Amino acid sequence: GFSGSDTFGADANWHVMRLDVSAGGGGSVTKVWNAAALGPASVDANWLPSGKPQNGDYVVFGPPGTSVGCNWDLNVALSSLTVRPGYVGALNFNSQLTVNGPLEVLGNAGMNFSVQLLNRHVLNGPITINNPSAQFSVAGTTLVAVGSFTVTSGELRIRGGALFQGTTFFSQSGTTVTVMPDLGYPAPIITSTSPVNYLN
């Protein structure tokens, strides 16, 4: 709920309203990464507008924000995650990530889901990798891709210790889908309802 008061001017042509919000409400907002240097997502000052992302928010890396790396340390469910063209940082997902809508990598980003054995990242919407220098890497953790996974350009790497549960893969000719073991980790496990479909 809220409490409020109106203050009216003498000529009744203007007024100032003050509201004190005391509970819930509020909608989802778009949060743009704007840190000065590689840093944690949980720092309010690293985002435009100020404040770390909350459940339901839309997260953007790239213009008009800065192009530095992010250590994702939030356990939230986002509406979408977009890496815009012009972004060149690494995104290290150290906490569980849920994205209920699209995840698009259009910038030169390193998307690193790695070495967090207890994490289970869930990507419910379509995933698109479309930058020749982008890399989406899963190693030593679990990633569940409920929607389609399309690699138009860039690279998808599934490495040692990974459990990748996906639906449908699409890969443009000339892109790379790599499945590789790592010393000291069990072989990656992929469960998918279809093989990789190479697009021409």
BASE-687234 format. One line per field, with one value per residue (C-alpha): x, y, z; residue in one letter. Coordinates in pm, whole numbers, m for minus. Example, Ala and Ser with C-alpha at 12.3 -4.5 7.8 and 13.67 -1.06 7.14 Angstrom:
! BASE-687234
east = (1230,1367)
north = (m450,m106)
up = (780,714)
type = (A,S)
//
This chain:
! BASE-687234
east = (0,96,24,38,m47,m118,7,m176,m49,m246,m362,m454,m262,8,50,320,232,447,398,556,556,547,489,547,420,641,696,992,1257,1544,1884,2197,2543,2753,3042,3373,3572,3516,3292,3001,2643,2524,2665,2381,2610,2714,2373,2164,1933,2109,2010,2092,1853,1553,1321,1141,1386,1531,1912,2130,2507,2642,2548,2454,2640,3009,3188,3361,3324,3066,3083,2719,2654,2274,2021,1729,1487,1514,1260,1541,1917,2066,2430,2421,2665,2963,2996,3331,3342,3328,3015,3099,2786,2896,2541,2239,2080,1724,1607,1237,1249,1506,1881,2059,2435,2491,2816,3167,3101,3243,2941,3098,2885,3165,3294,2998,2897,2585,2444,2161,2112,1773,1719,1350,1333,1512,1892,2068,2445,2515,2861,3167,3377,3114,3171,2914,3092,2946,3194,3161,2798,2444,2267,1912,1807,1431,1391,1579,1952,2067,2433,2431,2791,3027,3104,2925,3163,3044,3337,3432,3195,2909,2556,2377,2009,1872,1594,1686,2025,2068,2413,2492,2755,3097,3019,3170,3000,3269,3224,3549,3671,3892,4163,4031,3663,3423,3325,3049,2698,2450,2086,1888,1572,1753,2103,2268,2086,2329,2171,2289)
north = (0,363,681,1020,1388,1665,2020,2264,2605,2919,2948,2577,2536,2314,2061,1839,1486,1284,907,678,330,73,m253,m452,m350,m208,m359,m504,m262,m269,m276,m181,m290,23,m73,112,m214,m590,m632,m810,m781,m739,m385,m135,134,m98,m61,198,288,230,m92,m455,m658,m818,m1101,m1017,m749,m718,m713,m553,m560,m308,42,273,99,18,m272,m434,m781,m887,m1151,m1254,m1328,m1290,m1571,m1411,m1503,m1249,m1177,m1152,m1109,m926,m870,m587,m533,m335,m523,m705,m821,m1159,m1261,m1511,m1673,m1770,m1792,m1971,m1786,m1823,m1641,m1687,m1513,m1471,m1476,m1302,m1271,m1017,m871,m1012,m1169,m1467,m1628,m1849,m2096,m2278,m2472,m2420,m2783,m2712,m2448,m2532,m2254,m2259,m2076,m2103,m1891,m1909,m1865,m1693,m1655,m1422,m1265,m1426,m1364,m1466,m1778,m1958,m2203,m2459,m2644,m2811,m2704,m2782,m2577,m2649,m2491,m2528,m2323,m2358,m2285,m2116,m2047,m1821,m1713,m1767,m2077,m2307,m2505,m2787,m2891,m3132,m3176,m3009,m3144,m2980,m3053,m2897,m2916,m2827,m2704,m2505,m2416,m2203,m2339,m2212,m2187,m2414,m2651,m2815,m3096,m3160,m3328,m3147,m3305,m3381,m3356,m3624,m3615,m3369,m3513,m3385,m3485,m3331,m3411,m3359,m3357,m3040,m2917,m2742,m2454,m2350)
up = (0,11,195,37,58,m190,m154,m378,m482,m412,m772,m787,m1115,m968,m694,m550,m452,m215,m195,58,m87,189,10,m306,m645,m914,m1254,m1432,m1551,m1798,m1627,m1827,m1708,m1652,m1423,m1445,m1429,m1399,m1099,m934,m1058,m700,m668,m720,m865,m1152,m1320,m1504,m1346,m1014,m840,m910,m1127,m959,m1058,m1381,m1498,m1849,m1846,m2114,m2164,m2414,m2533,m2372,m2086,m2053,m2215,m1917,m1769,m1513,m1241,m1214,m845,m834,m807,m991,m1270,m1553,m1827,m2085,m2119,m2419,m2513,m2768,m3057,m2929,m2601,m2564,m2202,m2032,m1839,m1567,m1426,m1075,m934,m1072,m1361,m1485,m1798,m1876,m2215,m2490,m2433,m2724,m2765,m3044,m2905,m2869,m2529,m2348,m2178,m1912,m1718,m1542,m1244,m1014,m969,m763,m997,m1235,m1491,m1665,m1994,m2079,m2394,m2726,m2716,m3005,m3053,m3344,m3331,m3493,m3180,m2923,m2716,m2502,m2271,m2028,m1802,m1463,m1414,m1534,m1799,m1906,m2238,m2265,m2584,m2912,m2920,m3242,m3320,m3627,m3574,m3283,m3080,m2838,m2613,m2388,m2173,m1896,m1606,m1794,m1794,m2086,m2117,m2431,m2683,m3039,m3162,m3483,m3612,m3916,m4154,m4050,m3680,m3417,m3174,m2960,m2711,m2528,m2207,m1956,m1743,m1395,m1492,m1610,m1976,m2061,m2079,m2336,m2333,m2615,m2804,m3134,m3279,m3403,m3714,m3948,m4135,m4482)
type = (G,F,S,G,S,D,T,F,G,A,D,A,N,W,H,V,M,R,L,D,V,S,A,G,G,G,G,S,V,T,K,V,W,N,A,A,A,L,G,P,A,S,V,D,A,N,W,L,P,S,G,K,P,Q,N,G,D,Y,V,V,F,G,P,P,G,T,S,V,G,C,N,W,D,L,N,V,A,L,S,S,L,T,V,R,P,G,Y,V,G,A,L,N,F,N,S,Q,L,T,V,N,G,P,L,E,V,L,G,N,A,G,M,N,F,S,V,Q,L,L,N,R,H,V,L,N,G,P,I,T,I,N,N,P,S,A,Q,F,S,V,A,G,T,T,L,V,A,V,G,S,F,T,V,T,S,G,E,L,R,I,R,G,G,A,L,F,Q,G,T,T,F,F,S,Q,S,G,T,T,V,T,V,M,P,D,L,G,Y,P,A,P,I,I,T,S,T,S,P,V,N,Y,L,N)
//
